[in-house]
Amino acid sequence: MRATATVLAAWSVLAGGAVAAGPPATATAHTTATATGKAPALGRAAPLAPGVEYRDVRVPVSRGVARAHLLTVDLAEPGVSADLLYPGAVGARAPVSRLADGRGAVGAVNGDFFNITEVQHPGVEATGAPVGPAIASGRTLKAAVPDGQRFGPALPPTTTTEDVLGVGYDRRARLDRLSLRGTARTPDGTLPLRGLNQYALPVNGIGAYTPLWGPTSRVRATCGTDTDRAAPCSQETYEVTVRRGKVVGVARVPGRGGVAKGTVVLVGREEGARQLRKLSPGDPVGVGYRLVSRRAVPLRFAVGGFPIVRNQEPLAGLDTVTAAVRTSAGIGEGGHVLYLLALDGAAGNAGMTVRELAELMDRLGAEDALNLDGGGSSTLVTREPGSPGSTVRNHPSDGAERPVPNAVGIFSRR
């Protein structure tokens, strides 16, 4: 591994852990203490592939000891890469181990928060779709739902559902923000797109649904408001099916079922629905969209979550009260190193607050870090050299792996 591995080794020795020696250090450990002021104790590194290591971590907190599982990934190592794992559709879920084994990943952690339940909207199907933007192998899968429609802990100040962890074609990881730019060109003018394969559309908006959405119902997209996820579903909706540039069907309410190849389904609510009602079968409609990076750097992979560390400092306003099982992804060495961490949900292990998680990631060497879905979703898997399948390293707090919409996968061609 790069110098970061030596920094981890140094902390482990200070904490009483045993690790293999690394190359001469060229980086300095961050000085932020954990909540108790004690350094985390790191276990011995287990190589999974050149540039990819697994180890366990024990972190003293005020409630006891939290156990974590850590993948350290050198993206500069030839043959090492990261990508988004997903079950073939945005509105679908699968266990992390199945997602990893399906792509031959050497390691993976669960990804974004997602639409897990719809108890506020009886009769409406939960889609399982993630909250934030998603890009897999350079392919745009979806855009972000409105901030008020997200699932998970409250967003810290200065963050949004558009925040992502991404890896560019330059093989460097970074925190970024991806916003949707899209239009539907109709005989009456150009309509802005406010959604792409999302489980929630902005009030008055129009969203596009492609074959990547899957067969899941699109009704949920018209429920709630931009500030209240539990608000009633809209009573003013409309759906238009466009195939090869022409309207081939219309409906008063959003439907379900797979979207055929060469087809886009437009769903509108309130003013968006009123605009779509002007279209009739046979009308020409052109649909185009893209995700725009705040950093203006093309991303090959992106997963949603909210930042907890920026520029080697935990963000202000992070929760300091609620302890839970959590997952995080961190970036070190100017984007050349990834840290993927999941807490252990077995009985007797302490959870961590978001603030404690941020302090831990900073302590491990992350210059920036993102909070991913936690609780029963927190899962970290590895595949040992020569093994045909993945091993779940942590104990998911539900007692078994929870199906999730996506995961961060690590690959090695060597």
N, C-alpha and C positions, 0 to 999 in steps of 0.2 A: 504494500500500500504506500501511498504518498506520505508526506510529513504528518498529516493529520493522524495517521495511525500511531505515530510516535507520541503525539500529544495525548491520545487516549491511553497509551501505555503508561505514560508518566503519571496521569491521574490515577490509574489503577494501582500503581506501585505506592503512591501516597495513601491510597485508601486501603491498602493491604491486599489487593488483588494480585493475580499472577497472570502475566501475559508474555508472549514472545517479544524479544527485542525487535525494534524497528530501525529504519535508517536514521542518520543524523537529523535532528529536528531543525526545521527552518521556519516553524510557526510557533506562536506563543499562545498558550492556553488562555481562554477567556477567564476573567476574574470574578464574574457574577457568582455569588453563593446560592445554594439551594435554600429553601425556607428555613432549615435548621442550621445553615451555615456549614454543613458537613459535605465533603466531596462525595459524589457517587462512587460506589465500588464496582469496578468493571471486571467481568470474568475473562478467562483466556479466549483469545480470538480463534475462531474456527474457520479456515479458508473454505469457501464454497467454489471459487473459481479465481483465476488471477484477477486481482482488483476488487474482489467481493468477499467480505468477511462477516461472520455472525458472532455475536457474543451476548451474554446476559448482563444486566446492570441492576444493582440494588441501590435504592435512593432513600436515605433517611428523611422522613417528613414528620410533622408533629403528631400524626395519627399512628405512626409505626414505620414500617418499611414498605416502599413500593418496589415491585419487581418489574423490570422492563426487558424487552427483547429488541436488539439493535442490529440493523444491517448497515454496514459502512461500505459505500460503493465509490470506486475511483472511476469516474467517467472518462478520464484521460487514458485509462488502460486500453490498449488495442483490443477490440472485440467486445467491450462492455457497453451496454446501452440500457436505456429505460424506456418504457412505453406504457400506455394505458391498456389495461385488460378490461374487457367487458363481454357480456354474454351474447353478443351478436345483435342486440337491439337496445335502444336507450331505455325503453320501458320494460326491462327484464332484470332478473337478479339470479346470482349463483354464488356458491361458497368461494372464498378466495383460493382455496386449494384446487378446486376444479378449474377456475380461471387460469391459475398458474400452470397447471398440468396441461391444459389445452393448448398453451403456447410454448411449453418447454422452458418456463422461467426458472432461474436458479433461486429466486426469492421474490416475495411480494408482501405488501401490506394492503389492507382495505383502503378505499378512497373516500369519496365525497359523501356528505350527508344526503338523504334522499327522502322522497315522499313515501313514508313507511305506513301511514295510517290515515283514515278519513272519518274518524269518529264524529267530527263536527258536521259532516255532510252525509247523513244516512242514505244509503242506496248508491253512493258515488264510489267508484272503484279507485283504490290507491294504485298509482301507476308504477311505483318502484323506481321512478326516474330520479336522477341526481339533481341537486340544487344548482350547481354552477356550470360554467362552460366546460366542454370536453372535446379534446382532440386526440385521436388515436392514429398512429402511423401516418401523421400528416393529414388525416381526414377529419374534417369538422363534423362532429356528431350533434352538438346542441349548444344553445346559449343559456344565459343565466335567468332564473326567475326573479321577480321583484324582491327587494330586500325583505319586505313584510311577509312574503310567502314562504320563506325558508323554514326548514326543520333544523333543530339543533340549538346549542347555546346562543344567547344574545350576541349579536355582532359587536366587537369592540369599536370604539370611535375610530373614524378614518378608514374603516374597512367596508367591503361591499360583497354581494354575491358574485360579482364579476372577477374577484381575486382568484388567481390560480398559481399553482406551481407548474412551471413548464420547463421543457428541455428543447433548445433550438437545434437547428441543423448544424450549428457550430459545436454541438455536443456539450454545451454548458447549460447548467440549471440556473433558473432565476425565478423570483416572484414577479408576476405580471398581472395585468388586468385586461380582460378581453370583453369588448362590447360588440353587439351585433349591428351590422350595417346591411340592410336589405330592402328590396322594393318588390312590389307586384305591379307591373305595367298593364293597365287596362285601357279599353277604348275611351273611358271617361277621365283618364289621368293616371298618375303614378301614386300608389298607396304605400306608405312606409310599413315595413315589417317590424313588429315589436317582439317577435318570438320565433324560436326555431327549436322544434322537438322538445318543448317545455311542458311540464305538468301544470304551470300557471302562467297565464298571460296578463299583461298590464290592463287595467281598466281602459276601455275604448280601443283596445289594440287588436291587431291581426297577427296571427302566428302561422308559420309554415310547418307542415309535417311531411317528412319524406319517408321512404322505405326503411330508413334507419330507426324510425320511431318504434316499429313493431306493431303487433296486433292489439295492443292495449287501448282501452277506451280513451277518447279525447275530451270527454265531458269535464273532467277535473280541471282542464285548462281555463274554464270559464267560471270557476268557483273562487270565493274570497276576493279581497281587494289588494291593492298595492301595499297597504299598511295593516291589514287584518286577514290572516290566513283562514280564520274561522267564519268570516262573513258569508252570508248565503250565496248560492250560485246565481249567476246572472240569469235574468228571465228574457234577455234580448240577445240571442245568439244566431249564428248562421255559418254554414259550411259550404265551401265550393271545391269541387274536385277538378283539377287541371291535369290533362294528360297530353303530353307532347305539344304544349303550347296552346291548347284549346280547352274551354270549359266543357266537361262531359257529365257533370252532375251537380245538383245543389240540394241542400237539406236545411231544415229549420234548426235542428239541434246537431251537435257534434256526434259522430258515430264511432265505431270501433272496427277492428279488422285491419289486416295488413295493407299498407300502401304499396300498390304495384310499381314495378320498375318503370321509370319514365313518367311517374305521376307525383304531383304535389297536392296535398290537401290544405286549403286555407281555412282557418277557423277565426271568426271574428266575434267580438262581444261589444255591446253598446254601440258606440259610433262605428267601430270596426265592422260590426254586423250590418249596420245600415249601409255602409259603403259596399259590402259584398253582395247585398241584395240587388244591386244595380246590374249584376252580371247574370247572363243567361247562357244556357248550353249553346256551344258554337262560338262564343265570343273568344277572341284571342287574348291570352294572358301570358306575360313573361315574368318569371320569378327568378330573382337573383339575390344572393346573400354571401356574407363573409364575416368572420370574426376579426376585429381590428385590435391589434396589440398596442397597449399604451407605450411600450418600449420600441415599437416599430421593428421588432425582430420576429421573423417567421418561426413558429413553434411546430416541432414535429410531434410533441406530446404535451398535453395539459390536463390537469385535474383540479377541480374546485375545492375550496376550503377557505379558512380565514387566517390572515397573518397573525402571528403571535410574537415574532422576533423580526426586527428590521435593523440592519446596520449594527449588528452585535448587541442590540439592546431589546429587552422585552418591551412590548407596546404598553403604553399607559392605558388604564381602564380595563385590564384583564380581570376576570372573575377570580377572587381570592377566597371564596366561601365554599363552593360546591366541589367536592372531591368525587371523581369518577374514574372509570377505566377509559383511557384515551389513546389516540394514535396521532403521530406527528411525522412530518417530513421536513428535514432541514437541509440547508445548502451551505457548504464550506469551501474554502480555498478558491474564492472568486468564481464559484459555479462549477468547479471540477469535481467536487465530492458531494455525494448525497448521503444523508443520514435518515434511515427509515426506522421508526420506533413505535412499538405497541406495548402498552402496559399489560400485565398479567391479571386476569380476572378471577383467579382461584381464591377460595376462601382463605383469609388470613393475610392477604396482600392488601396494602393500603392503596386507595386511589389517589389521584392528584388533582388539584385545582388547575385551571388553565394557566394561571400565573406560575404555579410550580412547574408545570410542563414547559413553559417558556424559559424559565430559569435553567431547567435541566438541558434543554436543547442548546441554549447559549453556552452552558458549561461544557457540553460535549464538543463544541467547536462550530456550531451553526452560526453563520453570519446573518442568515434569514431563516425563518421557519414558519410553517403553516400548520394549523390544527385541522386534522381530518376527522371523519366520523368516529365516535367512540362507543362506550357502553358495550352492548352485545355485538356490535359490528367489529370491534377491535380484534384484528387477527393478523398475525405475522407467520408466514410459512417460508420454509427453505427446502431446497432439494440437494441432498448430499451428492458428492461426486459418485457416479455409478448407480445412483438410486433411480428406479423407474418413476417415482412419484414424490410428491411433497410431504413434508412433515409439518404439522401445526405446532409452532414453538410455544405459544402462549396458551393459556386456558381461557377461552372465550367465556364471558360472564354469564351467558345464557346456558352454559353447559355443553353447547355444541356450536359449530360454525353457523353464523347467521348468513343467509343469502344476501349479497350486496350488489349494487348496480355496476360498480367498477373497482379497480384496484391498481396500484402502482406495481408494475412488474419489472424485474431486473433480469437481463439476459447476458450470456457470455458465449461467444462463438468458439471459445477455447476450452 
